Amino acid sequence: MDTIFNRAFIFLPIFLLTACSNSPSESEVKSNLSSAIDNCSFVSVKSVKKTNGFPDGSNKNKYVMEVDFELHANPKKEMELIYKDYSDKLEKFNKIKAKLDSMPTDSPEIPKILEDAGVDGFDASGYGHYKRQVVYFDCRPKNRIANGILSRVIDSRSEYSEKVKLMGVGGDVKMSGKFSMIKTDNGWMFE
């Protein structure tokens, strides 16, 4: 009898603490992230990992989640074609770059060399191709959280050439964020 009561007193508080957990799960954060960007076929939520969390003030129905998350960029066909055009022209440009670098900048031969290579007017930085891709970026953020996430996906690449590649071939983007969540009748939701 002594052992049964001792075990009950030891395990009952542990059971009550876990049963009454008052914080959102990683899957609830992932669900909220997915819902925030679900009208954007360019981006999908790949994974979410909680790094920290704490109650938000005195309201037991509010909680702040700090998470690392990974998104995947899924380019549209038009974006892929624009990247291919950029990539092909960049390759041609790089082949003649050494020759151009050895010439004076005002050499009358430069325009002919660029034209013959099919790269006259080409901007190697990628800015022009990036601007062409953005036209096909048809995401309409539902809220400020979605807007912030979607802009950070593109801004995760600092150079335009890297942005053109991300929007043309896709890829994973790792981020971290702090989300204030509120407990509702339908579970935990972004505030």
Secondary structure, 3 states (H helix, E strand, C coil): CHHHHHHHHHHHHHHHHHHCCCCCCHHHHHHHHHHHCCCCCCEEEEEEEEEEEEECCCCCCEEEEEEEEEEEECCCHHHHHHHHHHHHHHHHHHHHHHHHHCCCCCCCCHHHHHHHHCCCCCCCCCHHHHHHHHCCCCCCCCCHHHHHHHHHHHHCCCCHHHHHHHHHHCEEEEEEEEEEEEEECCEEEEC
